[in-house]
Amino acid sequence: MCQAVRTDLFKHATTTVTITNGLGEALTVHCKSKDDDLGVQVIQPNLNWSFSFRPNAIFLNTLFFCSFAWSNQQHSFDIYDEERDLRGCGKLCLWSILPVGPTQYNDESKKYDIFYPWNPPAL
């Protein structure tokens, strides 16, 4: 008798990333992974947009990167890096986008006070 093999044994539970527009103007966001293009989103000031996925539990290499544009600014950032975020924010990663860079929500302080720099410009 043949038994079915469960392919979901090597996947983490669903993770959700929420991006809040902390600017005083519309923010255009385009997020992708190696396998998924989430399309262009326009987030109005003080509103947010979320997406969910299942990280890779074997290789710990799930990566979502986003471009952010407003006024005359354009930046990019790795909004979910499994190696960094699996323990850092767990199943709910909350980000606020500010002119100085992305800030991650800190469960201990209950504030967006974990600051990260933008990715360096591509050459």
PEZI-V10821 format. One record per residue. N is the residue number from 0. RES is the residue in three letters. SS is DSSP state (A for helix, B for strand, O for the rest). PHI is phi in degrees with one decimal (none if undefined). BURIAL is + if it has 16 or more other C-alpha atoms within 10 Angstrom, else -. Layout:
# PEZI-V10821
N;RES;SS;PHI;BURIAL, N;RES;SS;PHI;BURIAL
This chain:
# PEZI-V10821
0;MET;O;none;-, 1;CYS;O;-94.7;-, 2;GLN;O;-103.4;-, 3;ALA;O;-73.2;-, 4;VAL;O;-101.1;-, 5;ARG;O;-81.9;-, 6;THR;A;-87.7;-, 7;ASP;A;-89.6;-, 8;LEU;A;-64.6;-, 9;PHE;A;-101.6;-, 10;LYS;B;-116.0;-, 11;HIS;B;-75.9;+, 12;ALA;B;-63.7;-, 13;THR;B;-60.1;-, 14;THR;B;-111.3;+, 15;THR;B;-119.1;+, 16;VAL;B;-110.8;+, 17;THR;B;-118.9;+, 18;ILE;B;-111.3;+, 19;THR;B;-105.0;+, 20;ASN;B;-82.2;+, 21;GLY;O;-93.8;+, 22;LEU;O;-90.6;+, 23;GLY;O;-93.5;-, 24;GLU;O;-151.0;-, 25;ALA;O;-61.8;+, 26;LEU;B;-119.5;+, 27;THR;B;-96.8;+, 28;VAL;B;-126.0;+, 29;HIS;B;-135.5;+, 30;CYS;B;-110.6;+, 31;LYS;B;-146.0;+, 32;SER;O;-124.2;-, 33;LYS;O;-60.9;-, 34;ASP;O;-107.4;-, 35;ASP;O;-129.1;-, 36;ASP;B;-110.6;-, 37;LEU;B;-85.9;-, 38;GLY;B;80.3;-, 39;VAL;B;-88.7;-, 40;GLN;B;-122.1;-, 41;VAL;B;-114.0;+, 42;ILE;B;-107.7;+, 43;GLN;O;-75.2;+, 44;PRO;O;-53.6;-, 45;ASN;O;66.6;-, 46;LEU;O;-107.0;-, 47;ASN;B;-138.2;+, 48;TRP;B;-139.5;-, 49;SER;B;-128.9;-, 50;PHE;B;-143.1;-, 51;SER;B;-127.9;-, 52;PHE;B;-164.1;-, 53;ARG;B;-111.4;-, 54;PRO;B;-64.9;+, 55;ASN;B;-82.5;-, 56;ALA;O;-78.3;+, 57;ILE;O;-84.1;-, 58;PHE;O;-95.4;-, 59;LEU;O;50.1;-, 60;ASN;O;-124.3;-, 61;THR;O;-67.8;+, 62;LEU;B;-141.3;+, 63;PHE;B;-118.1;+, 64;PHE;B;-120.9;+, 65;CYS;B;-132.4;+, 66;SER;B;-102.7;+, 67;PHE;B;-128.1;+, 68;ALA;B;-137.9;+, 69;TRP;B;-159.2;+, 70;SER;O;39.6;-, 71;ASN;O;-106.3;-, 72;GLN;B;-107.3;-, 73;GLN;B;-146.9;-, 74;HIS;B;-141.5;+, 75;SER;B;-135.4;+, 76;PHE;B;-160.0;+, 77;ASP;B;-80.7;+, 78;ILE;B;-70.4;+, 79;TYR;B;-139.7;+, 80;ASP;B;-121.1;+, 81;GLU;A;-54.3;+, 82;GLU;A;-61.7;-, 83;ARG;A;-80.7;-, 84;ASP;A;-98.3;+, 85;LEU;A;-56.3;+, 86;ARG;A;-93.5;-, 87;GLY;A;-67.2;-, 88;CYS;O;-126.0;+, 89;GLY;O;67.2;-, 90;LYS;O;-88.6;+, 91;LEU;B;-136.5;+, 92;CYS;B;-106.2;+, 93;LEU;B;-107.8;+, 94;TRP;B;-127.4;+, 95;SER;B;-119.9;+, 96;ILE;B;-95.5;+, 97;LEU;B;-120.9;-, 98;PRO;O;-57.3;-, 99;VAL;O;-77.0;-, 100;GLY;B;142.9;+, 101;PRO;B;-75.9;+, 102;THR;B;-123.3;+, 103;GLN;B;-100.3;+, 104;TYR;B;-69.0;+, 105;ASN;B;-106.9;+, 106;ASP;O;-61.9;-, 107;GLU;O;-72.0;-, 108;SER;O;-87.5;-, 109;LYS;O;61.8;-, 110;LYS;B;-140.4;-, 111;TYR;B;-84.9;+, 112;ASP;B;-133.8;-, 113;ILE;B;-103.7;-, 114;PHE;B;-92.0;-, 115;TYR;O;-127.8;-, 116;PRO;O;-81.2;-, 117;TRP;O;-64.2;+, 118;ASN;O;-62.3;-, 119;PRO;O;-62.8;-, 120;PRO;O;-61.3;-, 121;ALA;O;-69.9;-, 122;LEU;O;-86.5;-
